[in-house]
């Protein structure tokens, strides 16, 4: 790694560390302080005080600069850490987009300046309403991904643990009963909707268990065929190399065998493309 890249990486990490400290300061400051009694908790309290003083130092030093850069018209610093994350996200996308343009790809300094300024302007004048709208979308995305992940894990578990349809159906019934209990006992309407639709999807998977399992088996055979095709292509490449290096073969035979092997290789390449 050259010197410029090293300086950029260190600066990026330092900026990210300061922003992270800002994001965690609220939770740390809100935590109660527990004094030591008869030396109980004394060392931990000392460590906590030292850590909090260090964080306060970085926050008091860096917060005005970050507010001036990312705070926008309000200059309040509200949701400053979230703004910084959005800035990094836009910066990455702008940089990757500009890098594909020849005029910017040839001028690295201009590319860097434009990639920094564009997301900075976008985030600096991002008002509170739009910022919360963006954060709400990512919150929904996170809930959907985290909520869907256990279902996917359970799906793959059932279809890989047994080839017996009865075992898998018992597993789905058990899954449905659990979510039925959660749906009937929850007091929050929003949670109840999630439990209900998850239970309904599981019931559909129960009815389509055989079709889904055949699709899994078909994909396994397809992957196995692809691996065999790759090995066959490697073998054809070796045969072509041996054919070119083998002495004493007449040219018309060498040409005929090469044509046959290349035709076979082209066919196999079409199978995995």
JOVENPE-V912592 format. One record per pair of residues at least 6 apart in sequence whose C-alpha atoms are under 8 Angstrom apart, sorted by sequence separation. I is the first residue (numbers start at 1). J is the second residue. D is the distance in Angstrom with one decimal. If there is no record, write none. Layout:
I:J:D
I:J:D
//
This chain:
35:41:7.4
36:42:4.8
71:77:5.1
98:104:6.2
99:105:5.2
104:110:6.7
105:111:7.0
162:168:7.1
186:192:6.2
34:41:8.0
35:42:7.3
68:75:6.7
70:77:7.6
71:78:7.5
98:105:7.3
104:111:5.3
205:212:7.7
67:75:5.9
183:191:7.8
184:192:7.8
36:45:7.1
67:76:6.9
71:80:6.9
159:168:7.0
183:192:5.1
35:45:6.8
67:77:5.1
70:80:7.0
158:168:5.6
182:192:7.6
183:193:7.8
244:254:7.8
34:45:7.0
66:77:7.8
243:254:6.9
33:45:7.9
99:111:7.3
183:195:5.4
67:80:7.3
70:83:6.8
98:111:6.9
158:171:7.1
182:195:6.7
183:196:6.1
63:77:7.9
66:80:7.8
70:84:7.2
180:195:7.3
243:258:7.6
95:111:7.4
179:195:5.7
180:196:7.3
95:112:7.6
98:115:7.6
179:196:7.3
240:258:6.6
179:198:7.4
180:199:6.7
95:115:5.2
179:199:5.8
94:115:5.7
240:261:7.2
176:199:5.3
28:52:7.7
91:115:6.0
94:118:7.7
175:199:7.8
91:116:6.4
94:119:7.6
236:261:6.6
176:202:6.4
91:118:7.7
175:202:7.4
176:203:6.9
91:119:5.5
90:119:5.5
236:265:6.8
25:55:7.4
172:202:6.6
173:203:7.9
88:119:8.0
172:203:7.4
87:119:5.7
233:265:6.1
87:120:6.6
172:205:7.8
173:206:7.6
21:55:6.6
172:206:5.9
233:268:7.0
87:123:6.1
233:269:7.7
21:58:7.8
22:59:6.2
86:123:7.3
169:206:6.0
21:59:7.1
229:268:6.4
18:58:6.9
83:123:6.5
169:209:7.3
18:59:7.3
22:63:7.7
168:209:7.7
229:271:7.8
229:272:7.5
18:62:7.1
165:209:7.3
165:210:7.0
226:271:7.9
226:272:6.2
83:131:7.8
70:120:7.1
69:120:7.5
72:123:7.7
73:124:7.7
72:124:4.3
73:125:6.6
70:123:6.3
71:124:5.8
72:125:4.9
70:124:4.6
71:125:7.9
72:126:7.0
159:213:6.3
69:124:6.7
72:127:7.7
23:80:7.5
159:216:7.7
22:80:7.7
23:81:5.2
22:81:6.5
23:82:8.0
19:80:7.8
20:81:6.7
19:81:5.6
19:84:7.1
//
